[in-house]
């Protein structure tokens, strides 16, 4: 799937992904995966539905969805490089992900964010309706092992 808007494109083509670029951002600039290895980033991409955001042919953003394509989807590793922020690209990227034909009629979408609540809430995301039903094992540095 490829969607074009002006000089930007979103693609799910795995072959177009610039994994060194994705790794560099996640390991050096993200707050959620500092120091993550290239191998871990590659393995995560291999097991996800990937969305690359491109300006012409240069990758400038990324997001991935971990899903069973039936009941649940987890949105992860969403980012746009600083030079391209403030142009509405994050909102466009998230909308295209949520509208992907293979991700319709899911019972639950989930994500974690430290600082983008407003973006997601503007697109219909809420805090858990029944937080008492959620459990987790939280190991924030497990990717370093």
Secondary structure, 3 states (H helix, E strand, C coil): CEEEECCEEEECCHHHCCHHHHHHHHHHCCCCCCCCCHHHHHHHHHCCEEEEEEECCEEEEEEEEEECCCCEEEEEEEEECHHHCCCCHHHHHHHHHHCCHHHCCCCEEEECCCCCHHHHHCCCCCCCCCHHHCCCCCCCCHHHC
